[in-house]
Amino acid sequence: MNDWRIYRGVGQPHDGVRRLPEPPPWRDFTRAQDGASAGSQDPSGARRLGVRRRRAENYAPRPAEVDAVNAALYLRRPLLVTGNPGTGKSTLAYAVAHELRLGRVLRWPIVSRTTLQDGLYRYDAIGRLQDVQLERARGARVAGGNGSDPGAGNDAADGSDADGRADGDGADRDPGIGAYIRLGPLGTALLPSELPRVLLIDELDKSDLDLPNDLLNTLEEGEFAIPELERVADRQPVVEVLSHDSGRVAVHGGRIACTNFPLIVLTSNGERDFPAPLLRRCVQLELEPPGEEQLTAMVEAHLGEEGVAAGQDLIGRFLDREPGEVMAADQLLNALFLTQHTPHAERLTRERIADLLMQRLDRSR
């Protein structure tokens, strides 16, 4: 088939989308391919590490990267990884979790509106109030049908007793306060565990000015309190809440304290400086752009040996870019994948596709 295009711009409806091939391995959201696991069947890890041959298995990171990871593990300190987009900052967290069998990576993507509360836990007070009101209305209908006082059993302002359980007939239906508390990725990482979890705090430099400072105490102490549970700790010393993994975990006395400090990988594109107190608490690593060995291993992990052989010209073009020119490795992968799906297209077409996908990221708009 000479025409690789699905959308042709002809304005006439057709079923060409049914010819769409399988997605690139790093954009396949349907399954962890080849039955392989990365971090306990972590599909996100499989996409990042590669599915033909795992990047974690056939790529040896630079000595500085290995040393920084081990320093963070030994010292129980966060690892702050800085580098240009596409240099493998996030992938490092998945590679460590895969090699050390530390389970699924907890990922906390940072945006300008992110707060510390988002990372620790969320209490759905509105959802709980709505459920209490629905239970109260249901109880009123039942009481009305039985000829009893509709207001009986609803003395508590929130429709529940002091322990957070509904009175009367609703006691079996009210799940309690724990059902309305969900731990965030940071809160889940700090749960007591036999082995440390891996937490990726991605693109911390996108946060507002307060978040790096807000993190200081939690990163130093390895614990935090949930005031909503502390208030009822004398009556409910142990409460089950939802974790970021969607499991149920027990919280004792309204506080969570780690037993093994997690491996926390904070990434930054270097778009801002961080306060000295945060830097003091972190092991710092500047990640250099991947060289030929790293690029070849990355392509082989995702596209196989045939991808390396067919893409030597594009790999060379990526490596020969001007000093200081910013380009991400996934741009190269995108170009290799798409040009491999246009084997019969004219060379000019393939070059045009490569030009489209391998544009420098630091060029003026």
Sequence and secondary structure as in RCSB ss.txt:
>XXXX:A:sequence
MNDWRIYRGVGQPHDGVRRLPEPPPWRDFTRAQDGASAGSQDPSGARRLGVRRRRAENYAPRPAEVDAVNAALYL
RRPLLVTGNPGTGKSTLAYAVAHELRLGRVLRWPIVSRTTLQDGLYRYDAIGRLQDVQLERARGARVAGGNGSDP
GAGNDAADGSDADGRADGDGADRDPGIGAYIRLGPLGTALLPSELPRVLLIDELDKSDLDLPNDLLNTLEEGEFA
IPELERVADRQPVVEVLSHDSGRVAVHGGRIACTNFPLIVLTSNGERDFPAPLLRRCVQLELEPPGEEQLTAMVE
AHLGEEGVAAGQDLIGRFLDREPGEVMAADQLLNALFLTQHTPHAERLTRERIADLLMQRLDRSR
>XXXX:A:secstr
     S  S SS   GGGG     GGG  S  GGG  STTT HHHHHHH SSS HHHH    HHHHHHHHHHHHH
T  EEEE STTSSHHHHHHHHHHHHT  S EEEE  TT  HHHHHEEE HHHHHHHHHHHHHHHHHHHHHHTS T
TTT  STTSB TTS B GGGGGT   GGGGEEE HHHHHTS  SS  EEEEE GGGS SSHHHHHHHHHHHSEEE
 HHHHTTTTT SEEEEE TTS EEEEETTEEE SS  EEEEEE SSS   HHHHHTSEEEE     HHHHHHHHH
HHHHHHHHHHTHHHHHHHHTS TT    HHHHHHHHHHHHT TTS HHHHHHHHHHH   TTS  
